[in-house]
Amino acid sequence: RKEVEQDPGPFNVPEGATVAFNCTYSNSASQSFFWYRQDCRKEPKLLMSVYSSGNEDGRFTAQLNRASQYISLLIRDSKLSDSATYLCVVGSRFDSGGYQKVTFGTGTKLQVIP
Amino acid sequence: SAVISQKPSRDICQRGTSLTIQCQVDSQVTMMFWYRQQPGQSLTLIATANQGSEATYESGFVIDKFPISRPNLTFSTLTVSNMSPEDSSIYLCSVKGGTSGGAENIQYFGAGTRLSVL
């Protein structure tokens, strides 16, 4: 089983729709969770961190379910500019420097259609 | 957030040659990370570059193939040696966001180097 799994999509949704992505992780000791956005032929950029209590940033809502070991990303009122690949990122291991190492999911591709 | 400059942004290379990728950060960082992203795949960590010590390589990656330099706290290089077409990929430099408040696990990336090996 992969450490971090995502549905690769693509998710093709009309403008204004609500779309949700899930991501599952295998290590129950995972401690940090993020959603990154990667535009075509660009580097990944942080979209939002995911907190235990859930968090919202404008049209974006992230949730963490530790019992079932998944995180979710909800996008409301989709815009054309939301078209991108959304990467689930999980921090699960400590390296010798005291930092967690992060594992990236393969990403879920979203295409918002006019 | 950190500003990361990576170059070259892209290159086309012949089989058997080597390419060195440079990564410059606008602030001092303890660790720098080198990732590879093959077409349609997610990011795979190649190695962690610590200033003043040997880089730490992940399983499947070796120093002879991917030598790394880390001469100071703002700069690192990754060399892809004796290239083959299988090395065609995007190579990304990354740093952590900070030391406290949860920012320590946020990663920032350079724009990447798109390498094609013929």
Boltz contact constraints between the chains, C-beta under 6 A:
constraints:
  - contact:
      token1: [A, 32]
      token2: [B, 105]
      max_distance: 6.0
  - contact:
      token1: [A, 43]
      token2: [B, 92]
      max_distance: 6.0
  - contact:
      token1: [A, 43]
      token2: [B, 109]
      max_distance: 6.0
  - contact:
      token1: [A, 43]
      token2: [B, 111]
      max_distance: 6.0
  - contact:
      token1: [A, 43]
      token2: [B, 112]
      max_distance: 6.0
  - contact:
      token1: [A, 44]
      token2: [B, 109]
      max_distance: 6.0
  - contact:
      token1: [A, 46]
      token2: [B, 106]
      max_distance: 6.0
  - contact:
      token1: [A, 91]
      token2: [B, 105]
      max_distance: 6.0
  - contact:
      token1: [A, 97]
      token2: [B, 31]
      max_distance: 6.0
  - contact:
      token1: [A, 100]
      token2: [B, 105]
      max_distance: 6.0
  - contact:
      token1: [A, 104]
      token2: [B, 42]
      max_distance: 6.0
  - contact:
      token1: [A, 104]
      token2: [B, 43]
      max_distance: 6.0
  - contact:
      token1: [A, 105]
      token2: [B, 42]
      max_distance: 6.0
  - contact:
      token1: [A, 106]
      token2: [B, 42]
      max_distance: 6.0
